[in-house]
Amino acid sequence: MFFNSWYDMFRVAIMAVCAYAALIVVVRLSGKRTLTKMNAFDLVVTVALGSTLSTILLNRSVSLTEGVLALALLAFLQFVNAKAAVHFRVFRHLIKSEPTLLLSEGLMLTDAMARQRVTEGEVRQAIRSQGIGSIEDVSAVVLETDGSFSVLSRSQAGSGSSLQDVRKPLRERTDR
């Protein structure tokens, strides 16, 4: 159907304005980490917030108050999750992955790449996107906890202290 009634259109318009305002307030009160792209949990919360907003707008059986409560609870749970991850190492390891070294000193780490389901082509693409033309010029490529790649050229590597929390492979380093 293309059109039900003017009442339905009016309801969606009013709910959209109110729910959007509520979402802004909830996100502002809960802090920057609510919609960050740090790990899989953060992505799930972002999608859940969007789904909840959609439900508030389009589902007649969900009142604005119920929807706002759902948004607030999701934001609060994300806040608790982030706080627990900061203070408790065990909890942090349960919900967050570690960054993984995929290339070291110009050598592809095929075991690590296979465990993370990353292809050599994806590693090369990350290197090219940094404007580096030769794998030999790369000190490290890291798959970060948010799924992005970090590329350190040999000239940028310095002491390598930024790789301190990166999981290093226990064995096999193979050539390109």
Backbone as a chain_set.jsonl record, in Angstrom:
{"seq": "MFFNSWYDMFRVAIMAVCAYAALIVVVRLSGKRTLTKMNAFDLVVTVALGSTLSTILLNRSVSLTEGVLALALLAFLQFVNAKAAVHFRVFRHLIKSEPTLLLSEGLMLTDAMARQRVTEGEVRQAIRSQGIGSIEDVSAVVLETDGSFSVLSRSQAGSGSSLQDVRKPLRERTDR", "coords": {"N": [[0.827, -1.188, 0.0], [0.395, 2.266, -0.677], [-0.532, 4.414, 0.698], [-2.108, 4.978, 3.768], [-3.478, 6.579, 5.77], [-4.035, 10.015, 6.688], [-3.732, 10.4, 9.362], [-1.903, 8.385, 10.124], [0.38, 9.31, 8.805], [0.763, 11.767, 10.115], [1.186, 10.831, 12.737], [3.627, 9.388, 12.439], [5.31, 11.509, 11.711], [5.221, 13.188, 14.014], [6.156, 11.366, 15.964], [8.694, 10.884, 14.934], [10.017, 13.355, 15.236], [9.903, 13.662, 18.05], [11.121, 11.233, 18.973], [13.613, 11.422, 17.749], [14.648, 13.7, 18.993], [14.736, 12.717, 21.594], [16.61, 10.658, 21.237], [18.916, 12.135, 20.639], [19.298, 13.48, 23.083], [19.704, 11.261, 24.806], [22.031, 10.11, 23.697], [23.848, 12.238, 23.964], [23.896, 12.51, 26.77], [24.939, 10.04, 27.487], [27.509, 9.958, 26.547], [30.514, 10.04, 24.458], [31.375, 7.465, 23.792], [29.145, 5.909, 23.256], [28.313, 5.748, 20.558], [30.597, 4.991, 19.286], [33.137, 3.488, 17.174], [34.565, 1.107, 18.117], [34.669, -1.678, 18.678], [33.121, -4.933, 18.137], [30.919, -5.039, 19.893], [30.253, -2.36, 20.193], [29.379, -1.761, 17.623], [27.1, -3.395, 17.496], [25.47, -2.189, 19.432], [25.086, 0.323, 18.247], [23.649, -0.406, 15.939], [21.433, -1.539, 17.223], [20.37, 0.715, 18.497], [19.554, 2.19, 16.254], [17.659, 0.422, 15.184], [15.81, 0.371, 17.263], [14.974, 3.046, 17.25], [13.738, 3.091, 14.755], [11.654, 1.265, 15.228], [10.187, 2.674, 17.146], [9.246, 4.765, 15.566], [7.659, 3.508, 13.573], [6.075, 1.426, 14.568], [2.991, 1.03, 15.802], [2.205, -0.104, 18.212], [4.157, 0.43, 20.048], [4.812, 2.715, 22.44], [5.869, 6.178, 22.678], [7.121, 6.684, 25.136], [7.873, 4.088, 25.959], [9.678, 3.496, 23.917], [11.639, 5.497, 24.243], [12.555, 4.767, 26.76], [13.694, 2.282, 26.071], [15.77, 3.166, 24.34], [17.274, 4.662, 26.189], [17.992, 2.642, 28.003], [19.602, 0.97, 26.386], [21.726, 2.743, 25.858], [22.617, 3.169, 28.476], [23.405, 0.553, 29.209], [25.487, 0.221, 27.402], [27.208, 2.152, 28.386], [27.785, 1.055, 30.936], [29.011, -1.308, 30.116], [31.318, -0.285, 28.777], [32.551, 1.005, 30.919], [33.044, -1.142, 32.671], [34.828, -2.58, 31.095], [37.02, -0.909, 31.116], [37.83, -1.009, 33.785], [38.05, -3.713, 34.564], [40.068, -6.301, 33.751], [39.493, -8.986, 33.035], [36.834, -8.83, 32.159], [37.185, -7.066, 30.026], [38.692, -8.662, 28.273], [36.785, -10.543, 27.665], [34.881, -9.183, 26.114], [36.194, -7.707, 24.18], [38.24, -7.87, 21.312], [41.72, -8.494, 20.55], [44.178, -6.406, 18.994], [45.761, -7.574, 16.001], [48.815, -8.61, 14.652], [49.595, -8.639, 11.285], [51.453, -8.37, 9.31], [54.905, -8.223, 9.394], [57.825, -6.421, 9.396], [57.933, -6.385, 6.547], [57.148, -8.967, 5.93], [54.549, -11.239, 5.299], [52.319, -12.565, 7.651], [51.117, -15.426, 7.554], [49.717, -17.38, 9.062], [48.499, -15.876, 11.118], [46.961, -14.209, 9.505], [45.226, -16.071, 8.347], [43.844, -16.98, 10.641], [42.449, -14.671, 11.256], [40.913, -14.362, 9.059], [41.767, -12.861, 6.808], [42.87, -11.73, 3.689], [45.822, -11.793, 1.59], [45.59, -9.896, -0.377], [43.907, -7.988, 0.82], [45.59, -6.989, 2.803], [47.585, -5.881, 1.205], [46.05, -3.916, -0.058], [45.49, -2.228, 2.124], [48.047, -1.29, 2.596], [48.592, 0.049, 0.177], [46.633, 2.036, 0.379], [47.743, 3.734, 2.157], [49.59, 4.988, 0.705], [51.944, 3.695, 0.207], [54.291, 2.012, -1.725], [55.766, -0.323, -1.696], [55.982, -3.451, -0.156], [58.159, -4.122, 1.345], [58.868, -1.749, 2.506], [57.316, -1.54, 4.702], [56.843, -1.673, 8.136], [54.951, -2.752, 9.893], [51.676, -4.215, 9.726], [48.591, -4.001, 11.156], [45.662, -5.594, 12.239], [43.082, -3.983, 13.572], [41.005, -3.674, 16.565], [38.544, -2.739, 15.771], [38.252, -3.661, 13.251], [39.584, -2.304, 11.282], [42.58, -1.533, 9.381], [45.868, -0.831, 10.436], [48.737, 0.714, 9.29], [52.155, 0.775, 9.519], [54.888, 2.406, 8.343], [58.365, 1.718, 7.715], [59.805, 4.034, 8.238], [58.128, 5.339, 9.978], [57.928, 3.729, 12.192], [59.645, 3.912, 14.433], [60.482, 3.231, 17.791], [58.68, 1.23, 17.982], [56.891, 1.08, 20.029], [54.151, 1.534, 19.936], [53.094, -0.847, 19.224], [52.845, -2.426, 21.399], [50.544, -3.608, 22.632], [49.713, -5.409, 20.763], [48.801, -8.514, 19.443], [51.196, -10.875, 18.856], [52.307, -13.281, 16.487], [52.863, -16.724, 17.34], [54.335, -18.408, 15.839], [55.25, -19.323, 12.525], [56.258, -17.174, 10.087], [55.871, -16.044, 6.955], [57.061, -15.537, 3.593], [56.098, -13.041, 1.157]], "CA": [[0.0, 0.0, 0.0], [1.153, 3.51, -0.766], [-1.047, 5.429, 1.622], [-3.184, 4.488, 4.63], [-4.294, 7.693, 6.253], [-3.312, 11.209, 7.119], [-3.419, 10.188, 10.781], [-0.655, 7.62, 10.18], [1.465, 10.202, 8.386], [0.935, 12.722, 11.199], [1.764, 10.084, 13.856], [5.038, 9.124, 12.145], [6.016, 12.797, 11.755], [5.339, 13.605, 15.421], [7.022, 10.397, 16.642], [10.058, 11.08, 14.442], [10.571, 14.548, 15.886], [10.073, 13.386, 19.483], [12.094, 10.162, 19.168], [14.918, 11.948, 17.347], [15.081, 14.579, 20.09], [15.081, 11.842, 22.72], [17.856, 9.974, 20.891], [20.007, 13.108, 20.794], [19.503, 13.679, 24.525], [20.274, 10.033, 25.362], [23.41, 9.967, 23.223], [24.662, 13.298, 24.588], [24.065, 12.201, 28.187], [25.697, 8.803, 27.681], [28.911, 10.189, 26.212], [31.027, 9.785, 23.116], [31.582, 6.047, 23.533], [27.908, 5.227, 22.896], [28.251, 5.499, 19.124], [31.937, 4.845, 18.745], [33.391, 2.296, 16.368], [35.741, 0.516, 18.732], [34.658, -3.137, 18.604], [31.854, -5.509, 17.68], [29.856, -4.654, 20.815], [29.866, -0.991, 19.865], [28.595, -1.842, 16.39], [25.8, -3.981, 17.835], [24.691, -1.164, 20.132], [24.705, 1.33, 17.259], [22.569, -0.994, 15.133], [20.269, -1.678, 18.097], [19.786, 2.049, 18.663], [18.855, 2.502, 15.006], [16.486, -0.45, 15.103], [14.856, 0.851, 18.268], [14.41, 4.286, 16.731], [12.825, 2.7, 13.676], [10.466, 0.658, 15.838], [9.412, 3.758, 17.768], [8.6, 5.551, 14.52], [6.746, 2.801, 12.679], [5.238, 0.426, 15.221], [1.943, 1.696, 16.595], [2.033, -0.707, 19.537], [5.222, 0.899, 20.931], [4.61, 4.129, 22.773], [7.072, 7.0, 22.722], [7.743, 6.468, 26.441], [8.537, 2.779, 25.92], [10.809, 3.606, 23.009], [12.681, 6.314, 24.871], [13.126, 3.919, 27.808], [14.56, 1.312, 25.388], [16.976, 3.893, 23.917], [18.048, 5.003, 27.389], [18.568, 1.406, 28.546], [20.711, 0.568, 25.519], [22.84, 3.659, 26.104], [23.113, 2.898, 29.827], [24.119, -0.722, 29.172], [26.744, 0.478, 26.699], [28.042, 2.883, 29.341], [28.235, 0.08, 31.939], [29.931, -2.193, 29.399], [32.575, 0.438, 28.56], [33.147, 1.252, 32.233], [33.558, -2.423, 33.159], [35.986, -2.932, 30.269], [38.146, -0.072, 31.543], [38.253, -1.338, 35.148], [38.235, -5.142, 34.823], [40.761, -6.944, 32.645], [38.767, -10.201, 32.633], [35.671, -8.388, 31.387], [37.712, -6.487, 28.789], [39.069, -9.76, 27.387], [35.561, -11.231, 27.237], [34.091, -8.442, 25.133], [36.996, -7.028, 23.163], [39.319, -8.631, 20.697], [43.007, -7.82, 20.585], [44.721, -6.135, 17.666], [46.588, -8.694, 15.54], [49.865, -8.311, 13.686], [49.4, -9.413, 10.055], [52.667, -8.242, 8.513], [55.988, -7.723, 10.234], [59.077, -6.153, 8.678], [57.804, -6.754, 5.146], [56.784, -10.377, 5.766], [53.162, -11.584, 5.605], [52.169, -13.58, 8.697], [49.985, -16.148, 6.961], [48.903, -18.033, 10.101], [47.677, -14.833, 11.747], [45.99, -13.769, 8.506], [44.22, -17.127, 8.218], [43.002, -16.956, 11.858], [41.596, -13.478, 11.219], [40.192, -14.408, 7.783], [42.222, -11.721, 6.023], [43.652, -12.165, 2.532], [47.005, -10.998, 1.253], [45.108, -8.747, -1.153], [43.399, -6.965, 1.744], [46.756, -6.368, 3.438], [48.198, -5.01, 0.182], [45.165, -2.756, -0.232], [45.723, -1.327, 3.258], [49.351, -0.667, 2.375], [48.44, 1.023, -0.919], [45.81, 3.171, 0.818], [48.629, 4.634, 2.906], [50.525, 5.581, -0.247], [53.218, 2.967, 0.232], [54.345, 1.209, -2.931], [56.537, -1.551, -1.536], [55.759, -4.151, 1.115], [59.429, -4.092, 2.083], [58.943, -0.472, 3.218], [56.343, -1.578, 5.792], [57.295, -2.286, 9.379], [53.875, -3.56, 10.469], [50.262, -4.026, 9.419], [47.835, -4.515, 12.292], [44.206, -5.616, 12.181], [42.667, -3.375, 14.831], [39.819, -4.269, 17.185], [37.343, -2.288, 15.063], [38.268, -4.245, 11.92], [40.374, -1.498, 10.351], [43.998, -1.858, 9.297], [46.859, 0.213, 10.685], [49.964, 0.425, 8.557], [53.313, 1.554, 9.955], [56.041, 2.278, 7.456], [59.628, 1.611, 8.466], [60.206, 5.369, 8.69], [57.226, 5.763, 11.063], [57.889, 2.73, 13.259], [60.353, 4.339, 15.64], [60.827, 2.14, 18.709], [57.653, 0.189, 17.905], [56.138, 1.015, 21.292], [52.709, 1.523, 19.684], [52.701, -2.239, 18.977], [52.962, -3.126, 22.677], [49.361, -4.411, 22.95], [49.351, -6.167, 19.572], [49.087, -9.944, 19.531], [52.208, -11.303, 17.9], [52.169, -14.722, 16.216], [53.805, -17.577, 18.052], [55.173, -19.13, 14.89], [55.331, -19.093, 11.1], [56.263, -15.939, 9.32], [56.231, -16.464, 5.606], [57.297, -14.514, 2.585], [54.976, -12.558, 0.36]], "C": [[0.869, 1.249, 0.0], [0.704, 4.551, 0.259], [-2.179, 4.822, 2.437], [-4.093, 5.624, 5.073], [-3.403, 8.862, 6.626], [-2.915, 11.079, 8.582], [-2.083, 9.445, 10.912], [0.539, 8.489, 9.811], [1.796, 11.207, 9.5], [1.617, 12.042, 12.389], [3.251, 9.839, 13.633], [5.841, 10.424, 12.23], [6.241, 13.26, 13.192], [6.291, 12.675, 16.173], [8.479, 10.594, 16.208], [10.716, 12.263, 15.13], [10.857, 14.262, 17.356], [11.152, 12.324, 19.732], [13.495, 10.627, 18.802], [15.479, 12.85, 18.446], [15.51, 13.74, 21.293], [16.407, 11.123, 22.466], [19.053, 10.906, 21.074], [20.32, 13.32, 22.274], [20.183, 12.456, 25.14], [21.74, 9.881, 24.952], [24.321, 11.015, 23.856], [24.921, 13.001, 26.061], [24.965, 10.988, 28.407], [27.163, 8.933, 27.275], [29.309, 9.715, 24.829], [31.133, 8.306, 22.788], [30.318, 5.318, 23.074], [27.868, 4.876, 21.417], [29.629, 5.35, 18.495], [32.08, 3.569, 17.926], [34.651, 1.62, 16.904], [35.784, -1.009, 18.616], [33.276, -3.621, 18.18], [30.693, -5.122, 18.593], [29.34, -3.253, 20.492], [29.005, -0.962, 18.606], [27.191, -2.369, 16.679], [24.912, -2.948, 18.53], [24.225, -0.088, 19.159], [23.556, 0.829, 16.391], [21.294, -1.121, 15.969], [19.585, -0.334, 18.34], [18.988, 2.444, 17.424], [17.586, 1.684, 14.846], [15.399, -0.005, 16.077], [14.194, 2.136, 17.802], [13.398, 3.991, 15.629], [11.524, 2.112, 14.228], [9.576, 1.716, 16.478], [8.615, 4.501, 16.703], [7.47, 4.796, 13.824], [5.799, 1.8, 13.341], [4.238, 1.107, 16.152], [1.832, 1.153, 18.008], [3.143, -0.297, 20.52], [5.017, 2.392, 21.174], [5.942, 4.868, 22.769], [7.826, 6.764, 24.032], [8.49, 5.142, 26.482], [9.789, 2.842, 25.043], [11.956, 4.388, 23.6], [13.349, 5.521, 26.001], [14.086, 2.896, 27.191], [15.86, 1.978, 24.929], [17.881, 4.186, 25.112], [18.707, 3.755, 27.983], [19.738, 0.913, 27.695], [21.943, 1.446, 25.763], [23.458, 3.409, 27.484], [23.918, 1.6, 29.856], [25.457, -0.591, 28.439], [27.72, 1.213, 27.611], [28.624, 1.925, 30.384], [29.271, -0.856, 31.32], [31.297, -1.526, 29.229], [33.298, 0.669, 29.887], [33.769, -0.033, 32.791], [34.809, -2.838, 32.383], [37.22, -2.135, 30.678], [38.71, -0.564, 32.877], [38.567, -2.809, 35.399], [38.821, -5.845, 33.601], [40.013, -8.176, 32.136], [37.57, -9.831, 31.754], [36.11, -7.838, 30.027], [38.06, -7.591, 27.791], [37.859, -10.54, 26.889], [34.87, -10.51, 26.093], [34.892, -7.804, 24.015], [38.049, -7.966, 22.606], [40.616, -7.84, 20.836], [43.418, -7.472, 19.161], [45.696, -7.258, 17.292], [47.568, -8.239, 14.473], [49.702, -9.236, 12.481], [50.622, -9.398, 9.149], [53.726, -7.637, 9.418], [57.26, -7.612, 9.415], [59.036, -6.678, 7.247], [57.385, -8.189, 4.89], [55.332, -10.614, 6.186], [53.143, -12.698, 6.652], [50.927, -14.396, 8.359], [49.124, -16.865, 7.993], [47.963, -17.032, 10.763], [46.601, -14.351, 10.783], [44.875, -14.791, 8.362], [43.285, -17.137, 9.432], [42.022, -15.786, 11.835], [40.776, -13.386, 9.933], [40.478, -13.162, 6.932], [43.079, -12.248, 4.877], [44.87, -11.27, 2.337], [46.6, -9.752, 0.47], [44.586, -7.629, -0.265], [44.542, -6.247, 2.456], [47.438, -5.43, 2.442], [47.362, -3.751, -0.046], [45.373, -1.745, 0.893], [47.047, -0.58, 3.086], [49.248, 0.399, 1.288], [47.657, 2.25, -0.459], [46.603, 4.167, 1.648], [49.682, 5.272, 2.005], [51.883, 4.914, -0.265], [53.226, 1.989, -0.941], [55.041, -0.125, -2.782], [56.295, -2.166, -0.163], [57.014, -4.107, 1.976], [59.598, -2.802, 2.885], [58.02, -0.429, 4.434], [56.932, -2.308, 6.992], [56.219, -3.199, 9.95], [52.531, -3.202, 9.852], [49.505, -4.731, 10.533], [46.346, -4.484, 11.97], [43.717, -5.154, 13.545], [41.356, -4.0, 15.339], [38.524, -3.847, 16.499], [37.285, -2.819, 13.632], [39.055, -3.446, 10.898], [41.832, -1.955, 10.382], [44.823, -0.626, 9.647], [48.137, -0.215, 10.0], [51.053, 1.364, 9.073], [54.451, 1.326, 8.976], [57.3, 2.171, 8.319], [60.05, 2.973, 9.015], [59.345, 5.872, 9.845], [57.345, 4.891, 12.305], [58.567, 3.166, 14.545], [60.743, 3.153, 16.491], [59.822, 0.995, 18.642], [56.79, 0.1, 19.157], [54.627, 1.032, 21.08], [52.189, 0.11, 19.433], [52.696, -3.071, 20.256], [51.761, -4.029, 22.971], [48.896, -5.291, 21.788], [49.758, -7.624, 19.739], [50.073, -10.321, 18.433], [52.074, -12.809, 17.699], [53.238, -15.518, 16.96], [54.752, -18.298, 17.098], [54.984, -18.578, 13.494], [55.193, -17.638, 10.645], [56.684, -16.339, 7.913], [56.381, -15.276, 4.692], [56.004, -14.124, 1.891], [54.543, -13.669, -0.501]], "O": [[1.942, 1.277, 0.603], [1.463, 5.445, 0.633], [-3.1, 4.224, 1.881], [-5.293, 5.638, 4.797], [-2.201, 8.72, 6.848], [-1.875, 11.594, 8.994], [-1.233, 9.831, 11.715], [1.592, 8.405, 10.444], [2.966, 11.461, 9.788], [2.528, 12.615, 12.987], [4.055, 10.058, 14.54], [6.946, 10.428, 12.771], [7.344, 13.68, 13.541], [7.138, 13.141, 16.934], [9.391, 10.481, 17.027], [11.866, 12.167, 15.561], [11.937, 14.584, 17.853], [12.002, 12.5, 20.605], [14.462, 10.265, 19.472], [16.66, 12.762, 18.783], [16.525, 14.024, 21.929], [17.23, 10.994, 23.373], [20.085, 10.498, 21.606], [21.487, 13.337, 22.667], [21.134, 12.598, 25.909], [22.588, 9.557, 25.783], [25.448, 10.704, 24.241], [26.03, 13.211, 26.552], [25.677, 10.919, 29.409], [27.975, 8.081, 27.636], [28.53, 9.071, 24.126], [30.996, 7.922, 21.627], [30.414, 4.208, 22.551], [27.419, 3.785, 21.064], [29.793, 5.563, 17.294], [31.23, 2.681, 17.99], [35.676, 1.569, 16.224], [36.868, -1.572, 18.465], [32.381, -2.824, 17.902], [29.584, -4.898, 18.107], [28.135, -3.001, 20.519], [28.021, -0.226, 18.535], [26.208, -1.841, 16.16], [23.722, -2.855, 18.231], [23.083, 0.365, 19.241], [22.601, 1.562, 16.137], [20.2, -0.842, 15.479], [18.357, -0.259, 18.385], [17.881, 2.97, 17.532], [16.555, 2.204, 14.418], [14.214, -0.007, 15.745], [12.981, 2.298, 17.943], [12.322, 4.588, 15.592], [10.435, 2.426, 13.748], [8.352, 1.656, 16.363], [7.447, 4.83, 16.911], [6.433, 5.383, 13.519], [4.822, 1.376, 12.725], [4.616, 1.689, 17.169], [1.408, 1.872, 18.913], [3.074, -0.64, 21.7], [5.045, 3.207, 20.252], [7.006, 4.255, 22.846], [9.052, 6.656, 24.025], [9.612, 5.075, 26.983], [10.833, 2.298, 25.401], [13.115, 3.993, 23.477], [14.565, 5.595, 26.179], [15.17, 2.667, 27.726], [16.938, 1.413, 25.111], [19.094, 3.984, 25.053], [19.857, 3.811, 28.419], [20.757, 0.484, 28.236], [23.062, 0.944, 25.861], [24.68, 3.436, 27.635], [24.991, 1.548, 30.458], [26.442, -1.224, 28.82], [28.918, 0.929, 27.605], [29.818, 1.978, 30.682], [30.29, -1.157, 31.941], [32.324, -2.144, 29.51], [34.52, 0.54, 29.962], [34.881, -0.013, 33.319], [35.744, -3.388, 32.963], [38.341, -2.637, 30.593], [39.924, -0.543, 33.083], [39.28, -3.129, 36.35], [38.171, -5.971, 32.563], [39.913, -8.38, 30.927], [37.333, -10.46, 30.722], [35.482, -8.113, 29.005], [37.762, -7.474, 26.602], [37.903, -11.132, 25.811], [34.329, -11.154, 25.194], [34.323, -7.401, 23.001], [38.663, -8.747, 23.333], [40.603, -6.663, 21.195], [43.045, -8.173, 18.22], [46.369, -7.82, 18.155], [47.193, -7.569, 13.511], [49.673, -10.458, 12.626], [50.808, -10.293, 8.325], [53.474, -6.658, 10.121], [57.716, -8.586, 8.816], [59.974, -7.328, 6.786], [57.277, -8.595, 3.732], [54.93, -10.24, 7.288], [53.886, -13.672, 6.532], [49.826, -14.093, 8.82], [47.908, -16.951, 7.817], [46.777, -17.308, 10.946], [45.463, -14.111, 11.187], [43.705, -14.421, 8.264], [42.073, -17.284, 9.277], [40.902, -15.896, 12.334], [40.026, -12.429, 9.744], [39.569, -12.511, 6.416], [43.922, -13.121, 5.082], [44.936, -10.152, 2.846], [47.192, -8.685, 0.634], [44.795, -6.452, -0.56], [44.473, -5.039, 2.687], [47.823, -4.315, 2.796], [47.903, -2.657, -0.207], [45.426, -0.54, 0.643], [47.149, 0.608, 3.392], [49.75, 1.512, 1.449], [47.97, 3.373, -0.853], [46.184, 5.311, 1.821], [50.555, 6.003, 2.474], [52.865, 5.509, -0.707], [52.276, 1.229, -1.126], [54.92, -0.982, -3.658], [56.391, -1.489, 0.861], [56.929, -4.059, 3.203], [60.381, -2.76, 3.834], [57.943, 0.589, 5.121], [57.452, -3.417, 6.871], [56.519, -4.29, 10.436], [52.276, -2.05, 9.502], [49.745, -5.904, 10.82], [45.827, -3.476, 11.488], [43.908, -5.839, 14.549], [40.695, -4.755, 14.626], [37.508, -4.529, 16.632], [36.375, -2.472, 12.88], [39.179, -3.874, 9.751], [42.256, -2.668, 11.291], [44.516, 0.483, 9.211], [48.566, -1.363, 10.115], [50.894, 2.585, 9.064], [54.92, 0.202, 8.799], [57.283, 2.497, 9.506], [60.586, 3.063, 10.119], [59.777, 6.735, 10.609], [56.894, 5.295, 13.377], [58.108, 2.822, 15.634], [61.278, 2.17, 15.979], [60.07, -0.085, 19.178], [56.037, -0.859, 19.323], [53.885, 0.587, 21.956], [50.978, -0.112, 19.429], [52.558, -4.293, 20.199], [51.943, -5.12, 23.512], [47.802, -5.853, 21.833], [50.886, -7.935, 20.12], [49.819, -10.115, 17.246], [51.759, -13.534, 18.642], [54.355, -15.049, 17.177], [55.83, -18.742, 17.493], [54.579, -17.426, 13.342], [54.156, -16.996, 10.807], [57.754, -16.917, 7.724], [55.904, -14.175, 4.968], [54.971, -14.782, 2.02], [53.601, -13.517, -1.279]]}, "num_chains": 1, "name": "protein.A"}
